[in-house]
Amino acid sequence: MWGWIIQNILLSIIIIFIVHNLGEYLKNTFTVKKTKDVVGFQMQKYKLIMDEIHDTNNESKNDELSEKEKQDMNDDLNDFMLNQINA
């Protein structure tokens, strides 16, 4: 009687092992592997950010303030600081 039970247990383990390995083989053989290009993705993001910074810098060079506008801003800042000190 014990021989029959041990035989069934071993047979069940072997069947489970074979089915598991067959499933893994089929999965590895017939599916497309997904790979992530982590370095390339980060390089693209960096390049995009740098391009935006360069574009912004080029636009700001064209929009420089005149001397009168700079002086007006400086005067406004000085007035504000004096009001804060006196308050």
Summary of the structure (lengths in Angstrom):
residues: 87
radius of gyration: 36.6
end to end distance: 100.8
largest distance: 106.1
contacts: 145
relative contact order: 0.04
helix: 85%
strand: 0%
